[in-house]
């Protein structure tokens, strides 16, 4: 018995409740709709019979059955959930000769049929129309006044459409989230492949040079100690340069990709009806951003796009990038409502990140919203990384320096 009870109340993997829980929403967000069944208890107040003994008896018999069918619609596999919804409709039609309150069961059944069966819209509309015609015909045959029945098709249509739109929006949001995750994953994969190729080329060249010069120094150590010392010094210098390049490449793995964030921002905003475009000036397109600067700008793009989607009520947004006086300048603006902007966690986080790298964040809400982040391209000397191509180098470490 306990096994059967556990199976009954455990949501199937593809059930409505399992989908809700996977999206991080509480279980009651689906179960709360049962409160609309309060009409079962309100309907007798408008009927001549009122709360008579027959109503109490039929309510005690039918309402628990309705709750069980409601639970099965939420917990059953998607392929059979429609059976419980159809059971609600049948429950209404069976009780209709004696129990007007059962009309609420009919509304729930129609709505859940729309929500649980994945079919073309015209098929759903046709099924809804057919059920309402059966209900109206049966009610008319039983002598129900048409004034009491005319609202049923309207209610089932309106509530059904609301639920259908809600499900479509949820599916769209889920697909959007998957798309954003996929964009970030592909961008990270491409960056890791690039770093892997760079490390392979770098270490292959450097180790070949180290092996060659070490062999040469070994042959010269007895015959020409000064030449051997020069070769060893070149080996040490090349190894330090390679170490700096490896550090730079590895740090790029931890950097948030600017291209990935721009693509993700476009997916987020355009799915919400906000046109988004961006542009780079020539200098910015040719610039090689340090991982720290790129991460700062990428996270600023992410937070700004989230703010536009949630609060701006905009129809168009734009991001521009430029190099001005040794600074990378990011500007994101929209044509939304603007106005006085409260410094919430998102805006405060953007400002702190930009200031942490010596930059400045300016927010203007006078016409839409305009966010400008100005970040120096060259960080503190300690963050400069030596390369074999003549980039700024650290002072050479002493023999006891930590690596």
C-alpha positions in Angstrom: 0.0 0.0 0.0 2.8 2.4 0.9 4.5 1.6 -2.5 1.3 2.4 -4.3 0.8 5.6 -2.4 4.4 6.7 -3.1 4.0 6.0 -6.8 0.7 7.9 -6.9 2.2 11.0 -5.3 5.6 11.0 -7.1 5.6 13.2 -10.2 6.5 11.5 -13.4 9.7 12.7 -15.2 7.7 14.5 -17.9 4.7 15.6 -15.8 3.6 19.2 -15.2 4.8 19.1 -11.6 8.2 17.7 -12.5 8.7 20.4 -15.2 7.7 23.1 -12.6 10.2 21.7 -10.0 13.0 21.6 -12.6 12.5 25.3 -13.3 13.0 26.0 -9.6 9.4 26.9 -8.9 7.6 25.6 -5.7 5.1 22.8 -6.0 2.3 25.0 -4.7 2.6 27.3 -7.7 0.7 24.6 -9.7 -1.5 23.3 -6.9 -2.7 26.8 -5.9 -5.0 26.9 -9.0 -7.3 24.4 -7.2 -8.5 27.4 -5.2 -10.7 28.3 -8.2 -12.8 25.2 -7.3 -14.3 27.4 -4.5 -17.1 28.0 -7.1 -18.3 24.5 -6.2 -19.3 25.9 -2.8 -20.5 29.2 -4.1 -22.9 28.0 -6.8 -25.7 26.8 -4.5 -26.1 30.3 -3.2 -27.5 31.2 -6.6 -29.8 28.2 -7.0 -33.3 27.6 -5.7 -32.3 24.4 -3.9 -29.5 26.1 -2.0 -27.3 24.0 0.4 -29.7 21.1 0.7 -28.9 17.5 1.8 -28.4 16.3 -1.8 -25.8 19.0 -2.4 -23.9 18.0 0.7 -24.0 14.3 -0.2 -22.9 14.9 -3.9 -20.2 17.3 -2.8 -18.8 14.8 -0.2 -18.7 12.1 -2.9 -17.5 14.1 -5.9 -15.1 16.7 -4.5 -12.5 14.3 -3.2 -12.6 12.5 -6.6 -12.1 15.8 -8.3 -9.0 16.6 -6.1 -7.6 13.1 -7.0 -8.1 13.8 -10.7 -6.5 17.2 -10.3 -3.4 15.7 -8.6 -3.1 13.1 -11.4 -3.2 15.8 -14.1 -0.2 17.4 -12.4 1.7 14.2 -11.5 0.9 11.7 -14.3 3.1 11.3 -17.4 2.3 13.7 -20.2 1.0 10.9 -22.4 -1.8 10.0 -20.0 -2.5 13.2 -18.1 -5.3 14.0 -20.5 -7.3 11.0 -19.2 -7.7 12.6 -15.7 -8.7 15.9 -17.4 -11.4 14.1 -19.4 -12.5 12.4 -16.1 -13.3 15.8 -14.7 -15.4 16.6 -17.8 -17.2 13.2 -17.4 -17.7 13.8 -13.7 -19.5 17.1 -14.5 -21.7 15.5 -17.2 -22.7 12.6 -14.9 -23.6 14.9 -12.0 -25.3 17.6 -14.1 -28.9 16.4 -13.7 -28.7 16.8 -9.9 -25.6 18.9 -9.2 -25.1 22.4 -10.8 -21.9 22.9 -8.8 -20.3 20.2 -11.0 -20.0 22.8 -13.8 -16.7 23.9 -12.2 -15.4 20.4 -12.8 -16.1 20.9 -16.5 -14.1 24.2 -16.6 -11.1 22.5 -15.0 -11.3 19.5 -17.3 -11.4 21.7 -20.4 -8.5 23.8 -19.2 -6.3 20.8 -18.3 -7.1 19.1 -21.6 -5.6 22.1 -23.4 -2.6 22.2 -21.1 -1.8 18.5 -21.1 -2.1 17.6 -24.8 0.5 18.8 -27.2 -1.4 19.2 -30.4 -1.9 21.8 -33.1 -3.8 24.9 -32.0 -6.7 24.2 -34.4 -7.2 20.7 -33.0 -7.2 22.1 -29.4 -9.8 24.8 -30.4 -11.9 22.1 -32.2 -11.8 19.8 -29.2 -12.8 22.7 -26.9 -15.7 23.6 -29.1 -16.9 20.0 -29.3 -16.9 19.6 -25.5 -18.8 22.8 -25.0 -21.4 21.8 -27.6 -21.9 18.5 -25.8 -22.2 20.3 -22.5 -24.7 22.9 -23.8 -26.8 20.2 -25.5 -26.9 18.0 -22.4 -27.7 21.0 -20.1 -30.5 22.2 -22.5 -31.9 18.7 -22.5 -32.0 18.7 -18.7 -33.9 22.0 -18.7 -31.1 24.3 -17.5 -31.9 27.9 -18.5 -29.7 29.3 -21.3 -28.8 32.3 -19.2 -27.1 30.0 -16.7 -25.2 28.2 -19.5 -24.1 30.9 -21.9 -21.1 31.8 -19.7 -19.6 28.3 -19.8 -18.1 28.5 -23.4 -16.8 32.0 -22.6 -15.1 31.0 -19.4 -13.5 27.8 -20.8 -12.3 29.8 -23.8 -10.7 32.6 -21.8 -9.2 30.5 -19.1 -8.0 28.0 -21.7 -6.3 30.6 -23.7 -4.6 32.1 -20.7 -3.3 28.7 -19.6 -2.2 28.0 -23.2 -0.3 31.3 -23.5 1.3 30.7 -20.1 2.5 27.3 -21.2 3.8 28.6 -24.5 5.7 31.4 -22.7 7.2 28.9 -20.3 8.4 26.7 -23.2 9.8 29.8 -24.9 11.6 30.9 -21.7 13.0 27.4 -21.3 14.2 27.3 -24.9 15.8 30.7 -24.5 17.6 29.6 -21.4 18.9 26.6 -23.2 20.0 28.8 -26.1 21.9 31.2 -23.8 23.6 28.3 -22.0 24.5 26.8 -25.4 26.0 30.1 -26.6 28.1 30.4 -23.5 29.2 26.8 -23.7 30.2 27.0 -27.4 32.0 30.3 -26.8 33.9 28.7 -23.8 34.7 25.6 -25.9 36.0 27.7 -28.8 38.2 29.7 -26.4 39.6 26.6 -24.7 40.4 25.1 -28.1 42.2 28.3 -29.1 44.1 28.4 -25.8 45.0 24.7 -26.3 46.4 25.4 -29.8 48.3 28.4 -28.5 49.8 26.4 -25.6 50.7 23.6 -28.0 52.5 25.9 -30.4 54.2 27.9 -27.6 55.4 25.0 -25.6 56.5 23.0 -28.6 58.7 25.9 -29.9 60.0 26.8 -26.4 60.9 23.2 -25.4 62.6 22.6 -28.8 64.7 25.8 -28.2 65.5 24.7 -24.6 66.6 21.3 -25.8 68.8 22.7 -28.6 70.5 25.3 -26.5 71.0 23.0 -23.6 72.8 20.5 -25.8 74.9 23.3 -27.3 75.8 24.6 -23.8 76.8 21.1 -22.7 79.2 20.9 -25.7 80.7 24.4 -25.0 81.0 24.2 -21.2 84.6 22.8 -21.4 85.8 24.5 -24.6 84.2 27.9 -24.3 82.7 28.5 -20.8 81.6 32.1 -21.7 79.7 31.0 -24.8 78.1 28.2 -22.7 77.0 30.7 -20.1 75.4 32.9 -22.8 73.4 29.9 -24.1 72.2 29.0 -20.6 71.1 32.6 -20.0 69.2 32.6 -23.3 67.5 29.3 -22.2 66.5 31.0 -18.9 65.2 34.1 -20.7 63.2 32.1 -23.1 61.7 29.9 -20.3 60.6 33.1 -18.4 59.0 34.5 -21.5 57.2 31.2 -22.2 56.0 31.0 -18.6 54.5 34.5 -18.9 52.7 33.5 -22.1 51.3 30.3 -20.5 50.0 32.4 -17.5 48.3 34.8 -19.9 46.7 31.9 -21.9 45.5 30.1 -18.8 44.0 33.3 -17.3 42.0 33.6 -20.5 40.1 30.4 -19.5 38.7 32.2 -16.5 37.6 35.3 -18.4 34.0 35.8 -19.4 33.9 36.1 -23.2 32.7 39.4 -24.5 31.4 37.8 -27.8 29.5 35.2 -25.8 27.8 37.8 -23.6 26.8 39.9 -26.6 25.3 36.9 -28.3 23.5 36.0 -25.1 22.2 39.5 -24.6 20.8 39.5 -28.2 19.0 36.2 -27.5 17.6 37.5 -24.2 16.4 40.9 -25.5 15.0 39.9 -28.9 13.1 37.0 -27.4 11.4 39.7 -25.2 10.7 41.9 -28.2 13.6 44.3 -27.8 15.8 44.8 -30.8 19.5 44.7 -29.9 22.5 45.6 -32.0 26.1 46.4 -31.3 29.1 47.8 -33.1 32.9 48.0 -32.7 35.1 50.8 -34.0 38.2 49.9 -35.9 40.6 50.3 -33.0 38.4 48.2 -30.7 38.2 45.4 -33.3 42.0 45.3 -33.5 42.7 45.6 -29.8 43.6 42.6 -27.7 41.9 43.0 -24.4 43.4 41.6 -21.2 41.3 38.9 -19.5 40.6 41.3 -16.7 39.3 44.1 -18.9 37.3 41.6 -21.1 35.7 40.0 -18.1 34.7 43.4 -16.7 33.1 44.6 -19.9 31.4 41.2 -20.5 29.8 41.2 -17.0 28.7 44.8 -17.6 27.0 43.8 -20.8 25.3 40.9 -19.0 23.9 43.0 -16.2 22.9 45.9 -18.4 21.0 43.5 -20.7 19.2 42.0 -17.7 18.2 45.5 -16.5 16.8 46.4 -20.0 14.8 43.1 -20.2 13.4 43.5 -16.7 12.8 47.2 -16.1 13.3 49.4 -19.2 10.2 48.6 -21.2 12.2 49.4 -24.2 11.8 48.5 -27.9 15.4 49.0 -29.0 18.8 48.8 -27.3 22.3 49.3 -28.6 25.9 48.6 -27.4 28.9 50.4 -28.8 32.6 49.8 -28.1 35.5 52.1 -28.8 39.1 52.9 -27.8 39.6 56.4 -26.5 42.8 57.7 -25.0 44.0 54.3 -23.8 40.6 53.3 -22.5 38.1 50.7 -23.6 34.7 52.5 -23.6 31.5 50.5 -23.5 28.2 52.3 -24.0 24.8 50.5 -23.7 21.6 52.6 -24.2 17.9 51.9 -24.7 14.8 53.9 -25.6 12.9 52.8 -22.5 11.2 54.8 -19.8 14.5 56.0 -18.1 13.9 58.3 -15.2 15.5 58.2 -11.8 17.5 54.9 -11.5 17.7 53.2 -8.1 21.2 51.9 -7.3 20.2 48.3 -6.8 22.5 45.2 -6.5 22.9 45.0 -10.3 24.0 48.6 -10.8 26.1 48.6 -7.6 27.8 45.4 -8.8 28.6 46.9 -12.2 30.1 50.1 -10.6 32.2 48.1 -8.2 33.6 45.8 -10.9 34.5 48.8 -13.2 36.0 50.8 -10.3 38.1 47.7 -9.2 40.0 47.9 -12.5 40.5 51.7 -12.3 37.5 52.5 -14.5 34.5 54.7 -14.2 30.8 54.0 -14.7 28.3 56.7 -15.7 24.5 56.1 -15.7 22.1 58.6 -17.3 18.4 58.1 -17.2 17.3 61.4 -18.7 16.3 59.9 -22.0 15.9 56.1 -21.8 18.9 54.7 -20.0 22.5 55.1 -21.0 25.3 53.2 -19.2 28.9 54.0 -20.1 31.8 52.0 -18.7 35.3 53.4 -19.2 38.1 51.0 -18.4 41.9 51.5 -18.9 43.4 49.1 -21.3 46.7 49.0 -19.4 46.4 47.8 -15.9 49.0 48.2 -13.1 52.5 47.2 -14.1 52.2 44.0 -11.9 49.5 42.8 -14.2 51.5 43.2 -17.5 52.6 39.9 -19.0 55.8 39.4 -20.9 55.6 37.9 -24.4 58.0 36.9 -27.1 56.6 39.6 -29.4 58.0 42.6 -27.5 54.9 43.3 -25.3 55.5 45.1 -21.9 57.4 42.7 -19.6 57.7 42.4 -15.9 61.0 43.2 -14.3 63.0 40.0 -14.4 62.5 38.0 -11.2 65.5 37.3 -9.0 66.7 33.8 -8.2 64.5 33.5 -5.1 61.3 35.0 -6.7 58.1 32.9 -6.4 56.9 31.5 -9.6 
